[in-house]
Amino acid sequence: MLSATPNPILHYIQNQLLNRTFTLGPAQLPLYQANGFDRALLIPYFGVLAILAFYGFHRYALVFLYFRHRKRRAAEAAGRFAELPRVTVQLPIYNEQYVVERLVESICRLEYPRDRLEIQLLDDSTDETCAVAEQAVARCAARGEPIVYLHRTNRHGFKAGALEEGMQVASGEFIAIFDADFVPPTDFLLRTIHHFTDASLGMVQTRWGYINREYSWLTRVEAILLDGHFVMEHGGRHRADLFFNFNGTAGVWRRRAIEEAGGWEHDTLTEDTDLSYRAQLKGWKFTYLPDVECPSELPTEMNAFKVQQARWAKGLIQVSKKILPRLFRREDIDLHHKVEAWCHLTANISYPLMIVLCTLLLPAMIVRFYQGWFQMLYIDLPLFIASTCSISSFYVASQRELFPRSWYKTLFYMPMVMAIGIGLTVTNTRAVIEALLGVKTSFKRTPKFGDALSGKTQKKKYRRKVGWSPAIELMLGTIFAAVTVYAFDMENYLTIPFLLLFVVGYWTTGLLSILQGRFSRTKVKKGPATPASSEPALNTAGN
């Protein structure tokens, strides 16, 4: 018998279950008979689970492709330039007061003939960054570095607009791009440029590293999430010769590939992915160099991390609406490429589906309980495993590839990786819905403080506003805490670990958003660079 509850919705569900007729089968066991209420509930419930399971199986497929094509690792450059080509390095920034000097100094340390190098600092800033950036450029230019400072008085097109305007005055045959928080190794250009001796190659992407990976448990989780993208997604797609994307930074473009693809366009928030697909549809090849690691800085606050993830989620849906119709009309592109592009660009639709699942989970759990444990084991459990366990296996595989001697240490973080992924559903759902409805928003930068290695206190400037999402996250966490108690009371122990992920995920993202948005963090410890890294630049990035 279900325990009494004051909740009117739950009370209605219980009445629907209790006020029905059960018949006896041959073994004198009650046989469940579904009614219209149950079907109206379970059809969308299983529909959502099936779609989430589909994207879960896609993660398994990427891991499979990665290991199936392990022999097709990043190839050495096909040849070497007898005379190095001219390269323009573009540095788009917007209000990056705390990291712009580090950026300029690191770029000016790149090993490349100075008569073949041009550096553009593309500044859209509206605060003190302008003075700091201009002074940094002046110091380096006085030393003979080929660097220029270009400041715009408007943000038309945001980052894409800045890159496009910079190209109008750029002299390089190849364009390297770095965001404000990146600290590339000094031999970055020499290790990437010779791949362009292949005349069909349009872009080279390198793997991101993280100078503040050990800053906090949050940055460790973020690093694991991004490692999955750069190892399994990029690695699997590149090895299987499928479409993959430029990540907006730490890569080099052939200028002609950009121009033939139509140039930088700013009708999506992920202009890098948009240009990548347009260029590949024009026939340009891309290559990925996982052994070339380019250090960067992870967001150290939950609000900043949520802004970054929401921008990416919205941008990919925007690109899917723009690119997929063109892609599917192309008869010269095989089905495998089309399906993979669909999975890549639409994967973020899982966020609003997770919200729907949150709404249906409790009533569906009650109905499924009365239908019997056996049905739950052979129907619900496989779908849950496909949609959730694929996440942990995906990220564990990436950590094992990166850190073969210490990967097992990351197992401790897997529950938090899954929980934080769930906690992002509120802000990312809003972003996805805005993209589907065609709602335009500005490009919201991810604030970086530049103190991850210096031990300084974080600055209040550039902190993101808390907003309304933490309240919803805390409410959802509380609801799932009540559902967990209910599942325990009904001895439905199988669902409790899954439910706890929702509780921890929503409470963590909600509480951190409020606390980090209201209070400054105290002095932090000076943490080591990315573990198991062979890049010496990581050890000197903060100097």
Buried (B, 14 or more C-beta within 10 A) or exposed (E): EBEEEEEEEBEEBBEBBEEBEEEEEEEEEEEBEEEEBBEEBBEBBBEBBEBBBEBBBBBBBBBEBBBEBEEEEBEEBEEEEEEBBBBBBBBBBBBBBBBBBBBBBBBBBBEBEEEBBBBBBBBBBEEEBBEBBBBBBEBBBEEEBBBBBBBBEEBEBBBBBBBBBBBEEBEBBBBBBBBBBBBBBBBBBEBBBBBBBBEEBBBBBBBBBBBBBBBBEBBBBBBBBBBBBBBBBBBBBBBBBBBBBBBBBBBBBBBEBBEBBEBBBBEBBBBBBBBBBBBBBEEBBBBBBBEBBBBBBBBBBBBBBBBBBBBBBBBBBBBBBBBBEEBEEEEEBEEEBBEBBBBBBBBBBBBBBBBBBBBBBBBBBBBBBBBEEEEBEEBBBEBBEBBBBBBBBBBBBBBBBBBEEEBEEBEEBBBBBBBBBBBBBBBBBBBBBBBBEEEEEEBBBBBBBBBBBBEBEBBEEBBBEBBEBBBBBBEBBBBBBBBBEBBEEBEBEBBEEBBBBBBBBBBBBBBBBBBBBEEEBEEBEBBBBBBEBEBEBBBBBBE
